[in-house]
Amino acid sequence: METAICLDDIVIRTELRPGDIGYVIHLHGRLYKEEYSYGIAFEAYVAQGMFEFYQQYDPVKDRVWICEHRDKIVGFLLLMHRDGNIAQLRYFILEPGYRGIGLGKKLMDLYMEHLRSTGYRGSYLWTTHELATAASLYQRHGFVRTEEKASQAFGKSLYEVKYELI
């Protein structure tokens, strides 16, 4: 019999290691296909964004939070600096078995703490209309829905939604 996973069982590190970028891309491709029927274009989009992050990475301004349980990545969140002293929240993902234990809230709290401690004047993120649970978490942390646009970018019809923290 397997014991329930609790938040204290999760290790969160803030440095990228070899294999992390590829695994995060894989995780997004796999889970978004299984849960939302996104196509390979979504995985390519994540790969492009992760490469952009790596190319412009600044350890003072940028941050990753990599959640591990028993040496396996089970969650991820990234803060990426943008022009105008604004941060972008990207690639927030949790393995299904690690949802509902407070890990998402903890990651958002860490994101907000880093955002404030580094002096960013705002933050934003893009998501889709299908991710209502994530949107609710963003809104509880002060993000406001500011834009919506129809899209076929991920191999299906959906709405991309922008949330901003101003």
Secondary structure, DSSP 8 states (H G I E B T S, - for coil): ------GGG-EEE-S--TTHHHHHHHHHHHHHHHHH---HHHHHHHHHHHHHHHHH--TTT-EEEEEEETTEEEEEEEEEEETTTEEEEEEEEE-GGGTTSSHHHHHHHHHHHHHHHTT-SEEEEEEETT-HHHHHHHHHTT-EEEEEEEE-TTSS-EEEEEEEE-
